Every structure is written in C-alpha cells, then in structure tokens.
Amino acid sequence: MTALAGAPGTAGKFESWTGRGPNEPLTAEEVAAAAPAGMLSALAELARVSEAEEAASLAEEISALVDAIPAETIEVFRAAARIEDLTPAEESAAEQIVAEARALAAALPQSRSWLGSGPNEPLAEEQVGPWGKAR
C-alpha cells in the first residue's frame, strides 16, 4: 500500500479511498506495477491463483481495505510513501500497523475468503464499525 500511496499514477487514487467521496478504481496493471518485487508471486502462490488473477483481486479489494484502516494508520502509510528509510518511530508505527492488520484478520473470519480465488465474503456493518467506515 505504501507503493500505491506514493506512485504518481496511483497516489490520487489512494487519496480518494481515504476521503469521503467515491473511490477511484484501481487496475490489475497498476497493482502489478506498484507491487514490490516478488510480492505478487508470493501472494498468488498462497492463494493458488495466477499473478494476473491475484493482481485483479487486489485491485478490487485494496480500496475497501483502506476504507477500514484508521485515519492515524493512513497517515503512517503516507509518511512511509514519502521516505526511503524508516526512522525508529516510523518502524515502530509500521509494526503497529502489522499488528492491527493481524488483529483485524483474526477478528474477521471471512478475511480468509479474501485471499482465495472464490467469492469474497462481505463484512457486516458491526464488523467494520470499530475500524473504519463502510461503503
């Protein structure tokens, strides 16, 4: 997500996902271009799909995920997109993001469906409430 927040072609889209207006769509090609080396193939292998299928899936799900992330966490993503080396405080914040993402995934049983090739199970309004807004 840091790559998407800082890339010239997707930074505006990232901003649309964190605002109150409509989310601008993300393409599979943009995901593939922004993904760090090896990330897309590793995710595709975990999901047992092709890299193109994984990129398409991520393109659909990333804006919804960003909607569910607290505003303070989004600011950390923005900061990380602007710098190459993390300070100790930023690294600590990044570790907190990972912990929050793991807690979110553990609290939402349907999150496992988001990594596979089948249909994604939606979140209920009460599941989204503590972490962000639902669209």
C-alpha positions as CSV (number, residue, x, y, z in Angstrom):
1,M,0.0,0.0,0.0
2,T,2.9,2.3,0.6
3,A,3.9,1.9,-3.0
4,L,0.4,2.8,-4.1
5,A,0.3,5.8,-1.9
6,G,3.5,7.2,-3.3
7,A,3.4,6.2,-7.0
8,P,2.5,9.1,-9.4
9,G,-0.2,7.0,-11.2
10,T,-2.0,5.8,-8.0
11,A,-1.3,8.4,-5.3
12,G,-4.5,10.3,-6.3
13,K,-6.5,7.1,-6.2
14,F,-5.1,6.3,-2.7
15,E,-6.3,9.8,-1.6
16,S,-9.8,9.0,-3.0
17,W,-10.0,5.9,-0.8
18,T,-9.1,7.8,2.4
19,G,-11.6,10.7,1.7
20,R,-15.3,10.8,1.9
21,G,-16.0,10.8,-1.8
22,P,-16.2,7.9,-4.2
23,N,-13.3,5.5,-4.5
24,E,-11.4,5.7,-7.8
25,P,-10.9,2.3,-9.3
26,L,-7.6,0.6,-9.3
27,T,-6.5,-1.7,-12.2
28,A,-4.7,-5.0,-12.0
29,E,-1.9,-3.4,-14.1
30,E,-1.4,-0.6,-11.5
31,V,-1.2,-3.2,-8.7
32,A,1.4,-5.2,-10.6
33,A,3.4,-2.1,-11.4
34,A,3.4,-0.9,-7.8
35,A,4.0,-4.3,-6.1
36,P,7.4,-4.8,-4.6
37,A,9.5,-7.5,-6.4
38,G,8.3,-11.0,-5.5
39,M,5.2,-9.9,-3.5
40,L,2.6,-10.6,-6.2
41,S,4.0,-14.0,-7.0
42,A,4.1,-14.9,-3.3
43,L,0.5,-13.8,-2.7
44,A,-0.6,-15.6,-5.9
45,E,1.1,-18.8,-4.7
46,L,-0.6,-18.6,-1.3
47,A,-4.0,-18.0,-3.0
48,R,-3.2,-20.7,-5.6
49,V,-4.0,-18.4,-8.5
50,S,-2.0,-16.8,-11.2
51,E,-0.3,-13.5,-10.7
52,A,-2.7,-11.8,-13.0
53,E,-5.7,-13.2,-11.0
54,E,-4.1,-12.0,-7.8
55,A,-3.4,-8.5,-9.1
56,A,-7.1,-8.3,-10.3
57,S,-8.3,-9.5,-6.9
58,L,-6.1,-7.0,-5.1
59,A,-7.3,-4.2,-7.4
60,E,-10.8,-4.9,-6.3
61,E,-10.1,-5.2,-2.6
62,I,-7.5,-2.6,-1.8
63,S,-9.8,0.4,-1.7
64,A,-12.2,-1.4,0.7
65,L,-9.3,-2.3,2.9
66,V,-8.0,1.2,3.0
67,D,-11.6,2.4,4.0
68,A,-11.4,0.1,7.0
69,I,-8.0,1.4,8.3
70,P,-8.0,4.1,10.9
71,A,-7.0,7.6,9.8
72,E,-3.9,7.6,12.0
73,T,-2.7,4.5,10.2
74,I,-3.3,6.0,6.8
75,E,-1.0,8.9,7.9
76,V,1.7,6.4,8.6
77,F,1.3,5.0,5.1
78,R,1.5,8.5,3.6
79,A,4.7,9.2,5.6
80,A,6.3,5.9,4.6
81,A,5.5,6.6,0.9
82,R,7.5,9.9,1.1
83,I,10.7,8.4,2.5
84,E,13.0,5.6,1.7
85,D,14.4,4.8,5.2
86,L,12.2,4.5,8.2
87,T,13.1,6.2,11.4
88,P,12.8,4.1,14.6
89,A,9.4,5.8,15.4
90,E,8.1,5.1,11.9
91,E,9.3,1.5,12.1
92,S,7.5,1.1,15.4
93,A,4.4,2.5,13.7
94,A,4.7,0.1,10.8
95,E,5.0,-2.8,13.3
96,Q,1.8,-1.5,14.9
97,I,0.1,-1.5,11.5
98,V,1.1,-5.1,11.0
99,A,-0.2,-6.0,14.5
100,E,-3.5,-4.2,13.8
101,A,-3.9,-5.9,10.4
102,R,-3.3,-9.3,12.1
103,A,-5.8,-8.5,14.8
104,L,-8.3,-7.4,12.2
105,A,-7.8,-10.5,10.2
106,A,-8.2,-12.7,13.3
107,A,-11.4,-10.8,14.3
108,L,-12.9,-11.2,10.8
109,P,-13.3,-14.9,9.9
110,Q,-14.3,-14.0,6.4
111,S,-10.9,-12.5,5.7
112,R,-9.6,-15.9,4.8
113,S,-12.0,-15.8,1.8
114,W,-10.3,-12.6,0.6
115,L,-7.1,-14.5,-0.1
116,G,-8.5,-17.3,-2.1
117,S,-9.9,-17.5,-5.6
118,G,-13.5,-17.9,-4.6
119,P,-16.1,-15.2,-3.8
120,N,-15.2,-12.8,-1.1
121,E,-17.4,-12.8,2.0
122,P,-18.6,-9.3,2.8
123,L,-18.2,-7.6,6.2
124,A,-21.2,-6.9,8.3
125,E,-21.7,-3.3,9.4
126,E,-20.9,-4.1,13.1
127,Q,-17.6,-5.7,12.0
128,V,-16.5,-2.6,10.2
129,G,-17.6,-0.1,12.8
130,P,-14.5,-0.2,15.2
131,W,-12.0,0.1,12.3
132,G,-13.5,2.5,9.9
133,K,-16.4,3.4,7.7
134,A,-18.3,1.0,5.5
135,R,-19.2,1.9,1.9
